[in-house]
Amino acid sequence: KTTTLVARYLAAVQAGLARPRAVRLAAEASANPDIQAFVLTQSEQQLSTRAIEKSLEGCPHLTPEFFAMLETAERTGDFATLTRLAELYEDGFR
């Protein structure tokens, strides 16, 4: 569930939401204190100038699959992959 919420909020980058705001909203939406604390260690400048994948590197509770899809989303500019990942997590990968 945590990864699902983070993926959904980060997908908002494609809709024009600024990266720092998307990352902070994703952390809040996760309702996971570990993720929230990790994101709070990132400055506005770090979140603005680094890829989201790099900003979240080392963040607890996020899976390697999540990071692979996030890297693809950032490289291609197609954040719909994160929405699809969220749907897969919600469906239990059925």
C-alpha positions in Angstrom: 0.0 0.0 0.0 2.8 2.4 0.8 4.4 2.0 -2.6 1.0 2.3 -4.3 0.4 5.7 -2.7 3.9 7.0 -3.4 3.7 5.9 -7.0 0.3 7.6 -7.5 1.5 10.9 -6.1 4.8 10.9 -8.0 2.8 10.3 -11.3 1.4 13.8 -10.7 4.7 15.1 -12.0 3.5 14.4 -15.5 0.4 16.5 -14.9 2.7 19.5 -14.1 3.2 19.2 -10.3 6.6 20.4 -9.3 9.0 17.6 -8.3 9.6 18.8 -4.8 5.9 19.1 -4.1 5.2 15.7 -5.7 7.8 14.0 -3.5 6.6 15.7 -0.3 3.0 14.9 -1.1 3.9 11.3 -1.9 5.7 11.0 1.5 2.7 12.5 3.3 0.3 10.2 1.5 2.3 7.1 2.4 1.4 7.7 6.0 4.7 5.9 6.7 6.8 7.8 9.3 10.1 6.3 7.9 9.4 7.6 4.4 8.2 10.9 5.7 11.3 11.3 7.9 13.5 10.4 4.9 12.0 12.9 2.6 12.2 15.6 5.3 16.0 15.2 5.2 15.9 16.4 1.5 16.2 20.1 0.9 14.1 22.0 -1.6 17.2 22.4 -3.8 18.0 18.7 -3.6 14.5 17.8 -4.7 14.5 20.4 -7.4 17.9 19.6 -9.0 18.2 15.8 -8.6 16.2 13.1 -10.3 13.4 11.8 -8.0 15.0 8.4 -8.1 18.3 9.9 -6.7 16.3 11.9 -4.1 14.6 8.7 -2.8 17.6 6.4 -3.1 18.0 4.7 0.3 14.4 5.5 1.3 13.0 2.6 3.3 10.0 0.5 2.2 10.4 1.3 -1.5 11.0 -1.8 -3.7 13.6 -2.3 -6.4 10.7 -2.7 -8.9 9.5 0.8 -7.8 12.9 2.3 -8.4 13.2 0.6 -11.8 9.9 2.0 -12.9 10.7 5.4 -11.5 13.9 5.5 -13.4 12.1 4.6 -16.6 9.4 7.2 -16.0 12.0 9.9 -15.4 14.1 8.9 -18.4 11.1 8.8 -20.8 9.0 11.5 -19.2 6.1 9.0 -19.1 5.0 8.9 -15.5 2.0 6.8 -16.5 4.2 3.8 -15.7 4.0 4.7 -12.1 0.2 4.8 -12.2 0.3 1.3 -13.8 2.6 0.1 -11.0 0.2 1.5 -8.4 -2.6 -0.5 -10.1 -0.6 -3.6 -10.1 0.1 -3.3 -6.4 -3.6 -2.6 -5.7 -4.5 -5.8 -7.7 -1.9 -7.8 -5.9 -0.1 -8.4 -9.2 -2.9 -10.6 -10.5 
